[in-house]
Amino acid sequence: MSVFNASRLLGKTVLITGASSGIGAATAILFAKAGTNILLLARREEALKSVQQACVAAHKASGLKEGGEFAPIQLDVSDKAAVAGLWSKVPSTLRNVDILVNNAGYVVGRDHVGEIDESVIEGMFATNVFGLIAMTQLLVRDFKARQAGHIIQIGSVAGREPYVGGSIYTATKHAVNAFTASMMRELVDTPIRVTEIQPGMVETEFSIVRFRGDVNAAKSVYQGLQPLTGEDIAEEIVWAASRPPHVNIAETLIFPVNQAAATVMYRAPS
């Protein structure tokens, strides 16, 4: 046995969606430290370039010879045509992806059923469900042909528990959980690994988007406790990816220490 041996990742190629900030950016930087090549996908081109620079710096600091090629690709996973045309944007040296991290996600508002704008419903399903499925289908065909690969889906505690004000978001994450579990069963006769990482409370830019740019409202959610960070979840993703080929981390739920369920948590008195 060994302590978190990441050497199995040396020279691997990783594709990360939603790589421009939060969990996606932190995951890219940690994979860069582990000696991988990375396709960085997201909608915001300038933010992606900043993450690319951080990956270059992290890889250089690692002193590793393997990996070190990082390609930013502007892509919205909710755009079916863009996903279908992805390979035309990928450098030939990074065409054989080993690990897919489906991290792109979208959530807006805490509105109750009957008050939810149709565009919000469509936006969440387009990214969290349809986009994730499209990316998975694109990569799983490659993985089957090569009889190798690892699909890592970023789910949520919301995929286990519904809660007030989260009807659409929890519906999308329940869909991710069901889709991923079915796929793992379909691939049981292959070497392809399937993992779902389910974070609890994580404080990232994602939270600000949920509250439509209201930073104070986003911060109030975490008042009185220490939430997880993007780096915390990145460690779990890279750890799952670095297990021996015969080991599959099928599903893991990650909470900060003062959270016990989607809506059960302890907040220190102010």
Secondary structure, DSSP 8 states (H G I E B T S, - for coil): --SS--GGGTT-EEEESSTTSHHHHHHHHHHHHTT-EEEEEES-HHHHHHHHHHHHHHHHHHT-SS---EEEEE--TT-HHHHHTGGGGS-GGG-S-SEEEE----------TTS--HHHHHHHHIIIIIIHHHHHHHHHHHHHHHT--EEEEE--GGGT---TT-HHHHHHHHHHHHHHHHHHHHTTTSS-EEEEEEE-SB-SHHHHHHTTT-HHHHHHTTTTS--B-HHHHHHHHHHHHTS-TT----EEEE--TTEEETTEE-----
